[in-house]
Amino acid sequence: MVHAVHRSDMHTFCKPTQPSIRLLAGLGVEGDAHMGVTVRHRSRVARDPSQPNLRQVHLIDAQLHDHLRTAGFAVSAGELGENVTTGGVDLLQFPTGTRLCLGVDAVVEITGLRNPCVRLNRFQTGLMAAVLDRDECGNLLRKAGVMSVVLAGGVVRRGDLVTVALPPAPHHPLRPV
């Protein structure tokens, strides 16, 4: 289920909660600073502004906020820069190419993991380390949500259902984008 939706027309770390957001196919969240066919994240634009925008919509499961609050951080929906906060959907478990139907019409395709950056520590000291972990083999785990592109546009609101469609096998694990 969708717990909350967020957007900001400026490159701000936190995104204010909105009553609804409109996803535009191939672009992202209408009115959001990261909307576009090509990259909009400042560091990526500086490297190569012609790269495709694989980060049109950022999604985080509300369980991450709960985990961070338990660890002593004061965070709530939208404060980690996500556009959509979900609940009951373990986003990090899905393979690349998983499609999420958000509400009635909108469909996004997961392109990869959000790669946490030092801006997290500027928001709250130690937050970056809190969204990183290691598995039993020592591999780095990123827990700061997933990035996606919009396949079908539509309005998304709090309370909308999230339906999951896995891509055909073979499945490929999520990688940072």
Summary of the structure (lengths in Angstrom):
residues: 177
radius of gyration: 15.1
end to end distance: 24.4
largest distance: 42.3
contacts: 556
relative contact order: 0.25
helix: 15%
strand: 33%
